[in-house]
């Protein structure tokens, strides 16, 4: 029944049959809802398991591929040798490099016949090459090193003390042997001349006689300490220094020729005796004269009481060196000697 006179929409109420059908649908849905939820949960779990399985399989395949790649790559890798740096042991039967021992040309103090070993004067003019010493380098040391093939095609290293006469010797050798100055490796302390303490300033004959007599007593004998600060070293002290030189060279290079240039004889004679395993009290048997050259002998080689000496068998004047040096080297040598003689 409508009330009022205006127009409007009549809302009909659901019939009893419609209400019954709606209730039945709700009942059926409620009955199957647990089954539907269970099926949905199972589907999600299966999807997760499948995803996890897929990830594991993918990871396994990647690991296998990486392992195979690693084996393939490492099979072509050249592994470097383990670096070895250690103190050279004496006596030495085998070394990595070949060594040539050179005593520098005569120094000015040697020409004036007095001992000068105080490290304060290492770079003084008095420790430089004399005129005779400059000629010894060009006419004795260079031909001797050529005869020994110590510096083929300039392929050697020059290891001089920074004592003036040693370094000047190295500079002349670098020019005449064609190594260039880049192959000069200055040694700042380990190749200093043996400190003679209170014998400093004596004539070479007097000082050498006292050193030989003292060294025969013990390798630990030292000359008395002087008052001017000059070191007083034993043969063992010198051996410690020259062993350091050898250890550095052996660590730094392999299969190279190394020319060790010492300002005095004791560094070289003690080194040679140490390498051969000979009592250091006898190191004077291996004494070097200024401008003398010898290859370092190994302990495995037969050893004479006096080490072999290599000097130029036929000392040549500059004009006679045409068979050894080419024209350019002769011109350089003449110019160099002329300049050196003017000092």
C-alpha positions in Angstrom: 0.0 0.0 0.0 1.5 3.3 -1.1 1.3 6.4 1.2 1.1 9.9 -0.2 0.5 11.3 -3.6 4.1 11.5 -4.9 5.7 9.1 -7.4 8.4 6.6 -6.1 10.0 3.2 -6.5 8.5 0.3 -4.8 11.0 -2.0 -3.0 9.8 -5.6 -3.1 10.7 -8.0 -0.4 12.4 -11.4 -1.3 10.1 -14.3 -1.4 10.4 -17.4 0.7 11.8 -19.5 -2.1 14.5 -17.0 -2.8 15.6 -16.9 0.8 15.8 -20.7 0.7 18.0 -20.8 -2.4 20.4 -18.3 -0.9 20.7 -20.3 2.3 21.4 -23.5 0.3 24.2 -21.8 -1.7 25.8 -20.5 1.5 25.6 -23.9 3.1 27.3 -25.6 0.1 30.0 -22.9 0.0 30.6 -23.4 3.7 30.9 -27.2 3.2 33.5 -27.0 0.4 35.5 -24.0 1.8 37.9 -26.1 3.8 38.6 -28.3 0.7 39.2 -25.2 -1.4 41.5 -23.7 1.2 43.4 -27.0 1.5 43.8 -27.2 -2.2 45.0 -23.6 -2.4 47.6 -24.2 0.4 48.8 -27.4 -1.3 49.2 -25.5 -4.6 51.3 -22.8 -2.8 53.5 -25.4 -1.1 54.1 -27.3 -4.3 55.0 -24.0 -6.1 57.4 -23.1 -3.3 59.0 -26.6 -3.4 59.3 -26.4 -7.2 60.9 -22.9 -6.9 63.4 -24.1 -4.2 64.2 -27.2 -6.3 64.8 -25.0 -9.3 67.1 -22.7 -7.4 69.1 -25.6 -6.0 69.5 -27.2 -9.4 70.5 -23.8 -10.9 73.0 -23.3 -8.1 74.4 -26.8 -8.5 74.8 -26.3 -12.2 76.6 -22.9 -11.7 78.9 -24.5 -9.2 79.8 -27.4 -11.5 80.3 -24.9 -14.4 82.6 -22.8 -12.2 84.6 -25.8 -11.0 85.0 -26.9 -14.6 86.1 -23.5 -15.7 88.5 -23.2 -12.8 90.1 -26.5 -13.7 90.4 -25.4 -17.3 91.9 -22.1 -16.4 94.3 -23.2 -13.8 95.6 -25.9 -16.1 97.1 -23.2 -18.2 98.4 -20.9 -15.4 102.2 -20.8 -14.9 102.8 -20.5 -11.2 105.8 -18.4 -10.4 108.6 -19.8 -8.3 108.6 -18.9 -4.7 110.8 -15.9 -4.0 113.9 -16.7 -2.0 115.8 -14.1 -0.1 118.4 -15.3 2.4 121.9 -14.7 3.5 124.5 -16.4 1.3 126.2 -19.2 3.1 130.0 -19.8 2.9 131.6 -21.9 1.6 129.5 -21.5 -1.6 129.5 -24.2 -4.3 126.9 -22.6 -6.5 125.5 -19.1 -6.9 122.8 -17.7 -9.1 125.1 -15.2 -10.8 128.6 -15.0 -12.1 130.9 -12.7 -10.3 134.1 -10.9 -11.3 136.3 -9.3 -8.6 138.1 -6.1 -9.5 140.4 -4.0 -7.4 140.1 -0.3 -8.5 143.0 1.4 -10.2 145.7 3.0 -8.1 144.4 5.8 -5.9 146.1 9.0 -5.3 146.8 8.1 -1.6 148.3 4.9 -2.8 150.5 6.7 -5.2 151.6 9.0 -2.4 152.1 5.9 -0.3 149.9 6.4 2.8 146.9 4.5 4.0 143.6 6.3 3.9 140.6 4.2 5.1 138.6 6.7 7.2 135.1 6.8 5.8 135.0 10.6 6.1 137.4 10.7 3.1 135.6 8.2 0.8 134.8 10.8 -1.8 137.8 13.1 -1.4 140.3 13.8 -4.2 143.0 11.9 -2.2 140.9 8.7 -2.6 140.4 9.3 -6.4 142.3 7.6 -9.2 145.9 8.7 -9.8 147.1 9.1 -13.4 148.6 5.6 -13.2 145.3 4.3 -11.8 143.3 5.8 -14.7 145.6 4.1 -17.2 145.3 0.8 -15.3 141.5 0.9 -15.7 141.8 1.4 -19.5 144.8 -0.8 -20.3 144.5 -3.6 -17.7 141.0 -3.9 -16.3 139.1 -3.4 -19.6 141.1 -5.9 -21.7 141.0 -8.5 -18.8 137.2 -8.2 -18.5 137.0 -8.6 -22.3 139.2 -11.7 -22.2 136.9 -13.2 -19.6 133.8 -12.2 -21.5 132.5 -10.7 -18.3 130.4 -8.1 -20.0 129.1 -9.4 -23.3 127.4 -6.7 -25.4 127.3 -4.5 -22.3 125.2 -7.0 -20.4 126.7 -6.8 -17.0 126.2 -5.0 -13.7 128.9 -2.8 -12.1 128.8 -2.8 -8.3 131.4 -0.3 -7.0 132.1 1.2 -3.6 131.3 4.9 -3.6 134.9 5.4 -2.5 136.2 7.8 -5.2 138.7 5.5 -7.0 136.2 2.6 -7.1 133.4 4.7 -8.5 135.7 6.4 -11.0 136.8 3.0 -12.1 133.2 2.0 -12.7 132.5 5.1 -14.7 135.4 4.4 -17.1 134.3 0.8 -17.4 130.7 1.8 -18.2 132.0 4.0 -21.0 134.5 1.5 -22.5 132.4 -1.7 -22.0 129.2 -0.1 -23.3 127.1 -0.8 -20.3 126.0 2.8 -19.7 125.8 4.5 -16.4 122.4 3.0 -15.7 124.1 -0.3 -14.9 126.3 1.2 -12.2 124.9 0.2 -8.7 126.8 2.2 -6.1 127.5 0.4 -2.8 127.5 2.9 0.1 129.0 1.0 3.0 129.5 -2.7 2.5 132.5 -2.3 0.2 134.3 0.4 2.2 138.1 -0.2 2.5 139.0 -2.2 5.6 139.3 0.2 8.6 142.9 0.0 9.9 142.4 2.0 13.1 145.7 3.3 14.5 147.5 2.2 11.3 145.8 5.0 9.4 148.3 7.3 7.7 151.2 4.8 7.7 152.9 3.7 4.5 151.2 0.8 2.7 154.2 -1.4 3.2 154.2 -0.9 7.0 150.4 -1.1 7.4 150.1 -4.3 5.3 152.9 -6.0 7.2 151.2 -5.4 10.5 147.8 -6.4 9.1 149.2 -9.7 7.8 151.0 -10.5 11.1 147.9 -9.7 13.1 145.5 -11.6 10.8 147.7 -14.7 11.1 147.0 -14.8 14.8 143.2 -14.9 14.5 140.4 -13.9 12.1 139.0 -11.8 14.9 142.2 -9.8 15.4 141.8 -6.1 15.1 144.4 -3.3 14.8 144.3 -0.9 17.7 141.7 1.8 17.7 143.2 5.2 16.7 142.3 8.7 17.8 140.7 10.0 14.6 137.7 7.8 14.5 139.0 5.4 11.8 137.2 2.0 12.2 139.4 -0.9 13.2 138.1 -4.1 11.6 139.0 -7.7 11.8 138.8 -10.2 8.9 135.5 -11.5 10.3 134.1 -7.9 10.3 134.9 -7.5 6.6 133.5 -11.0 5.8 130.1 -9.9 7.3 130.1 -6.8 5.0 131.0 -8.6 1.8 128.5 -11.4 2.6 125.8 -8.8 2.6 126.9 -7.6 -0.9 126.6 -11.2 -2.2 123.3 -11.7 -0.5 121.8 -8.6 -2.1 123.1 -9.5 -5.5 121.8 -13.1 -5.2 118.4 -11.8 -4.2 118.2 -9.1 -6.8 119.3 -11.0 -10.0 119.6 -14.4 -11.6 121.9 -15.5 -14.4 123.6 -12.1 -14.6 127.3 -11.1 -14.6 128.2 -8.9 -11.7 131.5 -7.0 -11.5 132.4 -6.1 -7.9 134.8 -3.1 -7.7 136.6 -2.7 -4.4 138.9 0.1 -3.4 141.3 -2.2 -1.5 142.5 -5.8 -1.6 141.1 -7.1 1.7 137.4 -6.9 0.7 138.1 -9.2 -2.3 140.7 -11.5 -0.7 138.4 -12.1 2.3 135.4 -12.7 0.0 137.3 -15.2 -2.1 138.6 -17.1 1.0 135.1 -17.1 2.5 133.5 -18.5 -0.7 136.1 -21.3 -0.9 135.8 -22.1 2.8 139.5 -21.4 3.5 140.7 -20.2 6.9 140.5 -16.4 6.9 143.9 -16.3 8.4 145.1 -17.1 4.9 143.1 -14.5 3.0 146.3 -12.6 2.2 147.2 -15.5 -0.2 144.5 -14.1 -2.4 145.7 -10.5 -2.3 144.8 -8.2 -5.2 147.1 -5.6 -6.8 145.6 -2.3 -8.0 143.9 -2.9 -11.4 143.7 -6.7 -11.0 140.8 -8.8 -12.2 139.7 -12.3 -11.3 136.6 -14.4 -11.6 135.2 -15.5 -8.3 136.0 -19.1 -7.7 133.4 -21.5 -6.2 134.1 -24.0 -3.5 133.5 -26.9 -6.0 136.4 -25.8 -8.2 140.0 -26.9 -7.5 141.8 -24.2 -5.6 145.5 -23.3 -5.6 147.2 -21.6 -2.7 147.2 -18.4 -4.7 144.1 -17.6 -6.7 144.4 -17.3 -10.5 145.1 -13.7 -11.6 143.8 -12.2 -14.8 145.6 -9.2 -16.1 146.3 -8.0 -19.6 149.1 -10.3 -20.9 150.4 -7.7 -23.2 149.8 -4.2 -21.8 148.9 -2.0 -24.8 149.3 1.6 -25.3 146.4 3.5 -26.7 147.8 3.3 -30.2 148.1 -0.5 -30.0 144.5 -1.1 -28.9 143.1 -1.0 -32.4 142.8 -4.8 -32.5 140.6 -4.7 -29.4 138.7 -1.5 -29.6 136.9 -0.1 -32.6 137.7 3.4 -33.9 134.9 5.1 -31.9 136.1 3.5 -28.7 139.7 4.5 -29.4 138.7 8.1 -29.9 136.6 8.1 -26.7 139.5 6.5 -24.8 142.1 9.0 -26.1 139.7 11.9 -25.2 139.0 10.4 -21.8 142.6 9.8 -20.9 143.5 13.3 -22.1 140.9 14.8 -19.9 141.9 12.7 -16.9 145.6 13.6 -17.3 144.7 17.3 -17.2 143.4 16.9 -13.6 
